[in-house]
Amino acid sequence: MKSPRSLYDRHRFLISNILKGFLGFGILILALHLIRFNFTESERFAWMQPLYERPNLVMVLFFASELLFGIIPPELFMLWAMQTQYLGTYAWGVVLMSVCSYCIGAFNYFLGRFLRDRTDWLHGKSKLVRKYRLMFEKYGSELVIVAATSPIPFSLVSLLGGAGGLGRREYLLNSLYRFPRYFLYAYALWRIEG
């Protein structure tokens, strides 16, 4: 059983990192407001037109980013979905992207379980992997919640969750927090851009 101090530390970690995620989102919203205020709609369209014309490339980038440690914030893909309607309505596009993100995380979790006893990549020299491995050892499933709701790399944490022995049910339930993140951020972007 966890000591009260340990439980306090875990909850503090959870809350402070979720708040950091909201702070990062706030910075993105501020940047969008500054862009809207300082550039015309036609200028913004001219910047984005190369992406608007290549939806398959955007989808490949989305899947690659979600699979490879979340290199590109999903909010940028939400903006693309809103502007292009390539995936259908904006709401439908967000639902599809959130389901894909959740499924890719689950894939990484099961990949981590498969690799757990087959390789020593967890103890390699990668500073990024070592940093999150140590965080996972300390915070466990709380790190999955934080990664699902913040800019911490969700797919890497999912991989570490599987490799670190986190229970399947616990992982799948905690990673469901990915959906509120997508829907809250999508709603906020829609209010700003819509």
N, C-alpha and C positions, 0 to 999 in steps of 0.2 A: 504494500500500500504506500502511496506517495505521502511524504511528509507535508504538513501545511505550508512550510516555506517553499518547498518545491512546487506545490500547486499554485502558490502566489506568484512565483517567478514565471511559471508557464502561462498563467492568465495575463500577467503584465506584458510578457512577450507578445502574446496574441493580440491584445488590445493596442499596444503601441505600434506594432507593425501594420495592423489594419488601418490605423490612423495615418501612418506614413503613406500607405497606398492612396488614401483619400487626398492627402496633401499633393502627391504626385499628379493625381487626376485634376486637382484644383489648378496646378501649374499648367497642365494641358489646356484646360478651359480658358485660363487667362491668355495663353498664347493664341488660342482660336479667336478670342475677342479682339486681341490686338491686330491679328491678321485681317479680320472682318472690318475693323475700324480704319486700317491704313491702306487697304487694297480694295479695288473694285471687284465686283463679282466676275467680270470678264477677265481680269488679271488672275484671279484665283483659278478660274476655269482653265486658262492657258497653262498654268503650272501643272494642273492635274490631268490635262487632256491625254498625255501619253499613257497614263495608267487607265484612263477611262476607255481607251481604245484597245487595251490588252487585258481583258478580264481573266483569261486563262493564266497569264503570268501572275496576276494579283492572287489568284487562288493558289497557285503553286507556292508563292511567297508566304501566304497565310499558313498553309499546311507545313511548310518547312520551318517557319518561325515557331509554330506550336510544337512541332516535333523536336526541334533543336534549341531548347531552352528559352523560348519566347524572346527572340532577338528583336522583333518589331512589336510594339504595343498593339494589342487587339483593337484599341480605340481608333487607330488609323484605318483599319479594315472596316470598322463600323461606319466611319465617315465615307469611305469609298462606297459601301453598300447603300448608304443613304442617298448619295449623289447619283449613282448609276442605276439603281434598282435592278442590277444584274441578277441578283438572287431572288427576285420577286419584290414584294413590298419590303420596306425597311424592317418592320417587325419580323417578318418571315426570315429575312437575311440574318438578323441577330439570333433568332432561334437556331437556324442552321449552323451558324458559326459557333454558338455556345455548345451545341450538341457535339460538333466536331472536336472542339477543344476538350470537352469532358472525355470523349472516346479516345482521343490521342493521349491524354493523361493516363487513362486506364491501360492503354496499350503499353505505355512506358512503365507503368507499375508492374504489369505482368512480365515485361521484358526484364525488369530489375529482379523479379523473383526467379526467372529462368537463369539469369547470369550470376546470381548470388554465390553459388558454389562452383561456378565454372571459370571464374576469372578473378583476378585481384585488382581490377580497375578501380575499385573503391578506395584502395590504399595507394593509388598511384601518385604521381607528382603534380597533377593538376591542382592549382590553387583554388579554382572555382569549385571543383568536386570536393576537395578537402574541407573548404569553408562550410559548404552545405551539409556534408556528411557529419561534421562536428555539431552543427546546429540540429540536425535530425537526431543524433544521439542524445542531445540534451532535451529537445522539445517534442520529438516524436510526432504524433498526429496533429498537434497544434501547428507545426510547421506546414503541414498539408493545407490546413485551413488558411493560414497566412498566404501561402503561395497561390491558393485558389482565388484570393481576394485582393492581391497586391501585385506589384511588379516583380516580386521574387520569382525566379524561373520555375513555373509550375511543372513543366515536363521533367526537369532535373530532379525536383523534389519528389515527383511521382516515381521516377526511376529509383531514387534512393529509398523511398518508402517500400518498394517491392524488394530491393536488395537488402534492406535493413530489417526485414521480417515483420513489418507492420501488417496486421491482419487484413485480409481482403475486404471483409465487411466494413471495418473501421475506415480503411482507405476510401472505399467507394462512397460511404456516407459523408465523410469529411470533404471529399472533393466535390460534392454537390454544391458547395459554396461558390463554385465557379459560375453557376447560373445566376445567382443574385448579382454577382459582380458584373456580368455581361448586361443584365437587364437594367440595373441601376445606371451604369455608365452610358448605355445606349439611350436611356430615357433622358439623361442630362444632355447628351449630345443633340438629341432631337429637339429639346427645348431651346438650345442655343442656335442650332443651324436651321431648324424647321420653320 
